[in-house]
Amino acid sequence: MSSSLAKSNSQTLNASVLSQLRSDIITCRLMPNERLRVEALRERYGMGTSPIREALMRLEAEGLVELEQNKGFRVSEVSQASLRDLMRTRIEIETIALRWSLENGGVEWEANLLGAFHRLSRQTKIDRVNSDAISGAWSREHADFHAALVAACGSPTMMAIRARLFEQADRYVALSIMSNGPLRDDVGEHKQLMRAALNREVEKAIELNRLHIMRTLDKVAASLAAGKAIGENHMTGRKRTP
């Protein structure tokens, strides 16, 4: 095997395990504060030690994984303070990105947003196999919809910051599925947001997006404060009993 082919295969493996591990953390298949032992991850993903360790280091830089001296890696914890800080920051960044996007977006942006909403609306938020978990397909389409909203903002730097915040917030979306709070009209919320964006109702779209984020914040914060499964078992790294 040539060196270039070996390098390409190695990069493919590294990208694959990084994607799988990131997805499992964001959807809470790997719970907050859960220890990430390399041997267990090797068995889970069928990968060697090197790509696993590289993925863990990348995810530490992204804030999804923590490395503790003499203890190894664990999924980053969740807390009231980090939740509120994250969501407040996300609202500020998305407000700027959304405003710029609505000012700049053309016909192609409108078509992409309509398509993203249609795909999202066709998904079920709850996993069909595990009713306590968020659907991976819904999570992907949800991320694509919100990315489509701000896609015309014209700033790669802004988009990169927004994507990082959205990814970290997605863990809290997954946790909100596991709480016992009232059900949300997700399709309705996203449809209203899409319509305001397409109509270039800038202030209305910004307010709808703020409320959309705040509903997630309030639902998860209530569960954390009440010391339910999210606040107790998940924070200590213990898995819930089925």
C-alpha positions in Angstrom: 0.0 0.0 0.0 1.4 3.4 -1.0 2.0 6.0 1.7 -0.6 8.3 0.2 -3.2 5.6 0.3 -2.4 4.6 3.8 -2.6 8.3 4.9 -6.0 8.6 3.1 -7.3 5.5 4.9 -6.1 6.7 8.2 -7.8 10.1 7.7 -11.0 8.3 6.8 -10.9 6.2 10.0 -10.2 9.2 12.1 -13.1 11.2 10.6 -15.4 8.2 11.0 -14.7 7.6 14.7 -14.8 11.4 15.4 -18.2 11.6 13.7 -19.6 8.6 15.6 -18.2 9.7 19.0 -19.4 13.3 18.6 -22.9 12.0 17.6 -23.1 9.7 20.6 -22.2 12.5 22.9 -24.6 15.1 21.4 -27.5 12.6 21.4 -26.6 11.5 24.9 -26.1 7.9 24.0 -22.9 8.7 26.0 -24.2 10.5 29.0 -22.8 13.7 30.6 -19.9 12.9 33.0 -19.6 9.3 31.7 -16.1 8.0 31.6 -14.7 7.4 28.2 -12.3 4.4 28.4 -10.3 3.8 25.3 -10.6 0.1 25.4 -14.4 0.3 25.7 -14.5 2.8 22.8 -12.3 0.5 20.7 -14.8 -2.2 21.1 -17.8 0.1 20.6 -16.6 1.5 17.3 -14.4 -1.2 16.0 -11.4 1.2 15.8 -7.8 1.2 16.9 -6.4 3.2 19.8 -4.8 5.9 17.7 -8.0 7.2 16.0 -9.9 6.9 19.3 -7.4 9.1 21.1 -7.2 11.6 18.3 -11.0 11.9 18.3 -11.1 12.4 22.1 -8.5 15.2 21.9 -10.5 16.9 19.1 -13.7 16.7 21.2 -11.9 18.1 24.2 -10.9 21.1 22.2 -14.6 21.5 21.2 -15.7 21.3 24.8 -17.6 18.1 24.5 -15.0 16.0 26.4 -12.9 16.7 29.5 -9.5 15.3 30.3 -8.8 14.9 34.0 -5.2 14.4 35.2 -4.6 10.7 36.2 -8.3 9.9 35.5 -8.6 10.0 31.7 -11.4 11.3 29.5 -15.0 11.8 30.4 -18.0 13.4 28.7 -18.3 17.0 29.7 -20.8 17.5 32.5 -23.9 19.6 32.4 -25.0 22.2 35.0 -27.4 25.0 35.5 -24.6 27.5 35.1 -23.2 26.1 31.9 -26.7 25.7 30.5 -27.6 29.3 31.0 -24.2 30.6 29.9 -24.3 28.5 26.7 -27.9 29.5 25.8 -27.4 33.2 26.5 -24.3 33.2 24.3 -26.0 31.2 21.6 -28.9 33.7 21.5 -26.6 36.6 21.1 -24.6 35.0 18.3 -27.6 33.6 16.4 -29.3 37.0 16.6 -26.4 38.6 14.7 -26.1 35.7 12.2 -29.9 35.5 11.6 -30.1 39.3 11.0 -27.3 39.2 8.5 -28.7 36.1 6.8 -32.2 37.6 6.3 -30.6 40.8 4.9 -28.4 38.8 2.4 -30.4 35.7 1.5 -31.5 35.2 -2.1 -33.7 32.7 -3.9 -31.3 29.8 -3.4 -31.2 30.5 0.3 -35.0 30.5 0.4 -35.2 27.2 -1.5 -32.6 25.6 0.8 -34.5 26.8 3.9 -37.8 25.4 2.6 -36.2 22.1 1.8 -34.6 21.9 5.2 -37.9 22.6 7.0 -39.6 19.9 4.8 -37.0 17.3 5.7 -37.2 18.2 9.4 -41.0 18.1 9.5 -40.9 14.5 8.1 -38.9 13.3 11.0 -40.1 12.0 14.4 -38.2 13.7 17.3 -38.3 10.6 19.6 -36.3 7.5 18.6 -38.6 4.8 17.3 -36.7 2.1 19.2 -35.9 3.9 22.4 -38.6 6.2 23.5 -36.3 7.8 26.1 -33.9 9.0 23.4 -33.8 11.6 20.7 -33.9 10.4 17.1 -30.5 10.7 15.4 -32.2 11.5 12.0 -34.3 14.3 13.7 -31.2 15.7 15.3 -29.3 15.9 12.0 -32.3 17.5 10.2 -32.8 19.9 13.1 -29.2 21.0 12.9 -29.5 21.4 9.1 -32.6 23.6 9.5 -31.0 26.0 11.9 -27.9 26.1 9.8 -30.0 26.9 6.7 -31.6 29.9 8.6 -28.3 31.6 9.0 -26.5 30.2 5.9 -26.6 33.6 4.1 -25.0 35.6 6.9 -21.8 35.9 4.8 -19.4 35.3 7.7 -17.5 32.0 7.9 -16.2 33.1 11.4 -19.7 33.7 12.6 -20.9 30.4 11.2 -18.1 28.5 12.9 -18.8 30.1 16.3 -22.6 29.5 15.9 -22.0 25.8 14.8 -19.9 25.1 17.9 -22.5 26.6 20.2 -25.4 24.8 18.5 -23.6 21.5 18.8 -23.0 22.0 22.5 -26.6 23.1 23.0 -27.8 20.0 21.1 -26.8 17.9 24.1 -29.3 19.8 26.2 -32.0 19.3 23.5 -31.4 15.5 23.9 -31.6 15.8 27.7 -34.8 17.7 27.4 -36.3 14.7 25.6 -35.6 12.6 28.7 -37.3 15.0 31.1 -41.0 14.8 31.9 -41.9 18.4 30.9 -44.7 19.3 28.6 -44.5 18.3 24.9 -43.6 21.0 22.5 -45.0 21.8 19.1 -41.7 21.5 17.3 -43.1 21.5 13.8 -45.1 24.6 14.6 -42.2 26.4 16.2 -39.9 25.8 13.2 -42.7 26.6 10.7 -43.3 30.0 12.3 -39.6 30.7 12.3 -39.2 29.7 8.7 -42.2 31.9 7.6 -40.9 34.9 9.4 -37.4 34.4 7.9 -38.8 34.0 4.3 -41.0 37.1 4.8 -37.9 39.0 5.9 -39.6 39.9 9.2 -36.3 40.3 10.9 -37.3 41.3 14.4 -40.1 38.7 14.5 -37.7 36.0 13.4 -35.1 37.0 15.9 -37.7 36.9 18.7 -39.1 33.6 17.6 -35.6 32.1 17.6 -34.9 33.5 21.1 -38.1 32.0 22.4 -37.3 28.7 20.7 -34.0 28.5 22.5 -35.4 29.7 25.8 -38.0 26.9 25.8 -35.2 24.4 25.7 -33.3 26.2 28.4 -36.4 26.4 30.7 -37.3 22.7 30.2 -33.8 21.4 31.0 -33.2 23.9 33.8 -36.4 22.8 35.5 -35.3 19.1 35.4 -31.8 19.9 36.7 -33.3 22.0 39.5 -35.7 19.3 40.5 -32.9 16.7 40.7 -34.5 14.3 38.4 -32.7 11.6 36.4 -30.8 14.2 34.4 -29.6 16.1 37.4 -28.7 13.1 39.5 -27.8 9.9 37.6 -26.6 11.6 34.5 -24.4 14.1 36.3 -22.7 11.4 38.2 -22.1 9.3 35.1 -24.5 6.5 36.2 -26.8 5.2 33.5 -30.5 5.0 34.1 -32.1 1.7 34.4 -34.2 0.8 31.4 
